[in-house]
Each structure stands twice: as structure tokens, then as C-alpha cells.
Amino acid sequence: MSGRRATPTTGVALPRHRISPEASKTLGGWVEGLASGQLRLWQLPDAVVSLYWLGYQHGSASRDEEVHNLRVDRDRHWLLALPEDDRRSYLLDRLDEAARLANRPDVDDVLDEAWRLYVASLNNLRKPVRLTSTEHGRKAA
């Protein structure tokens, strides 16, 4: 340990950075230009573009759980909108496909893998169940 205290996760104890009024005016103009479409991101200095993308990535990641939950809910409603016989057939076909993939010789734990594939496929009911590619070969028995 270096003896430095950890920064609180809230950021309350962090110092606020300041820029000159001219720099603030320039940045404000760039924001307006980007928002209006009169300025393109590639026209800005690399450091500003990096800050922009960092903010974009953090903002996007902060919504990942909500987006995931909305997609699951969307697919659940899509599935519920199917006629009962079609819904039953669709789900059984997905289970059959997961079981077929799990019976492949390159899949280690057949039942665990079949369940994992099926549960993972529930995140997007409209896509077919597929075995994910792996970089590793089969585990030794």
C-alpha cells in the first residue's frame, strides 16, 4: 500500500478543475456546434474527442441493465402475444435446439451446457439458440 487514502466513490472529496473563461466559451461553442450539426466530432482536438467518448461510454454503460431488462420484457411480451399453440411449439423447438447443441461431442457438460444455452437464449427470444464459439478445446476428462 502506498499510504494514499482511497477516493470516496461519490467523488465529493475530489477537487473541482477549472478552466479559463475563454476555454469555457470555446467548449460551449463546440457543444452548440455539435448539437446543431454545424460541427463534426472529428474537427475537435483529440483530447476533447477522448473526453467525449469516455463520457459517451460511461453514459451508455450506466443504462446497460435497464436496456437489458427492457429487451427481456419486450421479448416476453412478444412471446405472450403468440397464440398458445405457436408459443408452446416455439419454446419446445428452442429447447430441442439447445439439447441438440449440447449433445455435440465438443460440449463438455451436456446437461449444464444445454441449460446454460437455453437460459442465455432467454435474453433474446427472437434469435436462434446457437453454441457460442470457444477458444479452448475440450477439457480433459
Secondary structure, DSSP 8 states (H G I E B T S, - for coil): --S-----TT-TTS------HHHHHHHHHHHHHHHHTSS-GGGS-HHHHHHHHHHHHHHHHTTHHHHHHHHHHHHHHHHHHS-HHHHHHHHHHHHHHHHHHHTSTT-SSHHHHHHHHHHHHTT-TTS-------SS-----
